[in-house]
């Protein structure tokens, strides 16, 4: 790669560097962490100045494994920080287990200094468990949103790729770390430097906090039919209290029979069956990712009785909700990355 001119003026060149403290939790997502770190490294290179420094810390201060099994040597244990530090927790698999009492106590203590704290990927869960997202907007990977919203009612959960709410930061995982870091770099040193960093990463479409993390419904289902997409959006937004096919059809100006034909043609299933699969998918997420009782999971997914829920669940997943919950302890993927 060729050398580039400095993006800093003489005055900016004297700016004090900003330190990021990456807290690597057990089974953290390597993609989320490395995406954030590389933005800082490239910003330093492009500016020809040490704008950013970083350190890797974690409980015990020894080594920690990412979700891919690679071990990382930590610089330090969870210690005392400066109020100018920015803390970024890096989460991934099995975030509940990684969120220890020691970690939460440390987060609360350091947060009292007023420093900025963020959660990458599933680490928003850790901040929320420590009570540091109460009353704040936040985001987390889409696959974990159902369980998060059930457990943390005081957090204003969004579907954005990243969220900055005061001194609290959060990302949805994956490459959304890049979008967050580019915003921070732009805020610190201007959009020209942030754009230069994006160019170096071959990152051609910078997202903002207004962008949502999941693909659009037409892209996800592979069908571009506006009325079908609208009906599916209504289904996804009304899991706890399902809407009847007749009302769904009326909302998009169709008859129930026309809606039935539309689903059969494009998705090879009835509207009722598709809706049931959405509800069962959410139920499975809640069973695998929370400690909610099976009865409460059933109610949260629109089932009036545990017996009906169990019957539908068995038909779809070839196991019962109770066995699914019992098998959870043997899973290593309670939360996604």
Helices and strands as residue ranges (DSSP letters): H 10-13, E 18-24, H 30-47, E 52-57, E 63-65, E 71-73, E 86-90, H 95-98, H 101-111, E 116-120, G 121-123, H 124-129, E 137-138, G 142-144, H 145-151, E 156-157, E 162-165, E 168-171, H 176-189, H 191-200, H 217-221, H 226-237, H 245-251, H 256-267, H 271-289, H 294-300, H 306-317, H 321-327, G 328-330
